[in-house]
Amino acid sequence: MCAFPIVGSLAMYYLFPPSERVNYGELLTPRPLPDFTLPRVGGGAVSLADLKGKWWLVQVDSGLCPERCRLKLYQQRQVRLAQGKNMDRVERLWLIDDGIQPEEGLRRDYDGTWMADARAAAILGELPAIASVRDHVYLVDPLGNVVLRFPKNADPSRMVKDLARLLRASRIG
């Protein structure tokens, strides 16, 4: 009688294996970002020290920002807003990899997104990609480690759940 729950759970696990993991984004082996200081669009600079203490949604794209780029910017903004009282714990960073300045209207539409010229920065090589870093949105933890990579054409509602779960479990940032 005492062994029945153990045998039953093992049988269920092996006969009907779990089909899905809990997280949507791909968990990465935490890798610290190299120290960097990048010029911000509109003046000023962004550095690794600015990232410390907050969770960061990071994307890499051209300054021309085609439709796919605009969709990722929009999704990041909405994912952050969906965190409610925790949205102040999340920031957004757009690394521009070609040195082209985004148009003024785009900068105004996504005010609050840190936009930085990263064309010659080592940080681009530290973001693990399947095909291209432009395909993904990355999540950087408050310690400056890249910890999660969302797939190309990510589902924002599932991104919200992943981020909410991390913010709930995290005591830092």
C-alpha positions as CSV (number, residue, x, y, z in Angstrom):
1,M,0.0,0.0,0.0
2,C,2.8,2.4,0.8
3,A,4.7,1.7,-2.4
4,F,1.6,2.3,-4.6
5,P,2.0,6.1,-5.0
6,I,5.7,5.8,-5.9
7,V,5.1,2.9,-8.4
8,G,2.1,4.8,-9.8
9,S,4.0,8.0,-10.3
10,L,6.9,6.3,-12.0
11,A,4.6,4.4,-14.3
12,M,2.8,7.7,-15.2
13,Y,6.1,9.4,-15.8
14,Y,7.5,6.7,-18.1
15,L,4.3,5.7,-19.9
16,F,3.0,9.2,-20.3
17,P,6.0,11.5,-20.3
18,P,5.5,15.2,-19.8
19,S,5.1,16.7,-23.2
20,E,5.9,20.3,-22.4
21,R,8.3,22.2,-20.2
22,V,7.1,25.1,-18.0
23,N,9.1,27.8,-19.6
24,Y,8.5,29.2,-23.2
25,G,11.8,30.9,-23.8
26,E,14.9,28.7,-24.0
27,L,16.9,28.7,-20.8
28,L,20.5,29.4,-21.4
29,T,23.5,28.6,-19.3
30,P,24.0,32.0,-17.6
31,R,26.8,33.9,-19.4
32,P,27.9,37.3,-18.1
33,L,27.9,40.1,-20.6
34,P,31.3,41.7,-21.2
35,D,31.8,45.2,-19.7
36,F,30.7,47.7,-22.3
37,T,29.8,51.4,-22.8
38,L,27.8,52.2,-25.9
39,P,26.6,55.5,-27.3
40,R,22.9,56.0,-27.0
41,V,20.7,57.3,-29.8
42,G,19.9,60.9,-28.9
43,G,23.0,61.4,-26.7
44,G,24.5,59.9,-23.6
45,A,25.7,56.3,-23.1
46,V,24.6,53.0,-21.8
47,S,26.9,50.7,-20.0
48,L,26.8,47.3,-18.2
49,A,26.5,49.2,-14.9
50,D,23.2,50.7,-16.2
51,L,21.8,47.1,-16.7
52,K,22.7,45.9,-13.2
53,G,19.8,45.7,-10.8
54,K,17.0,45.4,-13.5
55,W,15.7,42.7,-15.8
56,W,16.4,43.6,-19.4
57,L,14.6,42.6,-22.6
58,V,17.2,43.0,-25.3
59,Q,16.9,42.9,-29.1
60,V,19.4,43.4,-31.9
61,D,18.2,45.0,-35.1
62,S,19.0,47.5,-37.9
63,G,18.3,51.2,-37.3
64,L,16.1,51.1,-40.4
65,C,13.8,48.8,-38.3
66,P,11.8,46.8,-40.7
67,E,8.3,45.5,-39.8
68,R,9.7,42.5,-37.8
69,C,11.8,44.9,-35.7
70,R,8.8,47.2,-35.0
71,L,6.8,44.2,-34.0
72,K,9.5,43.1,-31.5
73,L,9.7,46.6,-30.1
74,Y,5.9,46.7,-29.6
75,Q,5.9,43.2,-28.0
76,Q,8.6,44.2,-25.6
77,R,6.7,47.3,-24.5
78,Q,3.5,45.3,-24.0
79,V,5.3,42.5,-22.2
80,R,6.8,45.1,-19.8
81,L,3.4,46.8,-19.3
82,A,1.7,43.5,-18.6
83,Q,3.9,43.0,-15.6
84,G,1.8,45.5,-13.7
85,K,3.3,46.6,-10.4
86,N,6.5,44.8,-11.4
87,M,7.0,46.7,-14.7
88,D,9.5,49.0,-13.0
89,R,11.8,46.0,-12.5
90,V,12.0,45.5,-16.3
91,E,13.8,47.7,-19.0
92,R,14.1,47.4,-22.7
93,L,17.3,47.7,-24.8
94,W,17.6,47.9,-28.6
95,L,21.1,47.3,-29.8
96,I,21.5,48.8,-33.3
97,D,24.0,46.7,-35.2
98,D,24.4,48.8,-38.4
99,G,25.0,52.3,-37.1
100,I,21.8,53.7,-38.8
101,Q,19.9,56.2,-36.6
102,P,16.2,55.2,-36.2
103,E,13.7,57.8,-37.4
104,E,12.4,60.3,-34.9
105,G,8.8,59.0,-35.1
106,L,10.0,55.5,-34.2
107,R,12.0,56.8,-31.3
108,R,9.0,58.7,-30.1
109,D,6.7,55.7,-30.4
110,Y,9.0,53.6,-28.3
111,D,10.1,56.2,-25.8
112,G,11.5,54.5,-22.7
113,T,13.4,51.9,-24.8
114,W,17.1,52.4,-24.5
115,M,18.6,52.6,-28.0
116,A,22.3,52.1,-28.4
117,D,24.8,51.9,-31.3
118,A,26.4,48.5,-30.9
119,R,27.9,47.9,-34.4
120,A,31.5,47.4,-33.1
121,A,30.7,46.1,-29.6
122,A,31.7,42.8,-28.2
123,I,28.3,42.4,-26.7
124,L,26.8,41.2,-30.0
125,G,29.1,38.2,-30.0
126,E,28.0,37.3,-26.5
127,L,24.3,36.9,-27.4
128,P,23.8,33.2,-28.3
129,A,21.8,32.8,-31.5
130,I,20.5,29.9,-33.5
131,A,20.8,31.6,-36.9
132,S,21.0,35.4,-36.3
133,V,20.9,37.6,-33.2
134,R,18.2,39.6,-35.0
135,D,15.9,36.6,-34.7
136,H,15.6,36.6,-30.9
137,V,14.7,38.7,-27.9
138,Y,17.0,38.0,-25.0
139,L,16.4,38.4,-21.2
140,V,19.3,39.6,-19.1
141,D,19.1,39.2,-15.4
142,P,19.9,41.9,-12.8
143,L,23.4,40.5,-12.4
144,G,24.2,41.1,-16.1
145,N,23.8,37.5,-17.3
146,V,22.0,36.4,-20.5
147,V,19.6,33.8,-19.1
148,L,16.8,33.4,-21.6
149,R,16.3,33.5,-25.4
150,F,12.9,33.8,-26.9
151,P,12.3,32.2,-30.3
152,K,11.8,34.0,-33.6
153,N,8.2,35.2,-33.9
154,A,7.7,34.7,-30.1
155,D,4.2,34.6,-28.6
156,P,4.0,37.7,-26.3
157,S,1.5,36.1,-23.9
158,R,3.9,33.3,-23.2
159,M,6.7,35.8,-22.8
160,V,4.6,37.6,-20.2
161,K,4.2,34.3,-18.3
162,D,7.9,33.5,-18.4
163,L,8.9,37.0,-17.2
164,A,6.2,37.1,-14.5
165,R,7.4,33.7,-13.2
166,L,11.0,35.0,-13.0
167,L,10.0,38.2,-11.3
168,R,8.0,36.4,-8.8
169,A,10.8,34.0,-7.9
170,S,13.6,36.7,-8.0
171,R,14.5,38.6,-4.9
172,I,17.0,40.8,-6.9
173,G,16.1,43.4,-9.5
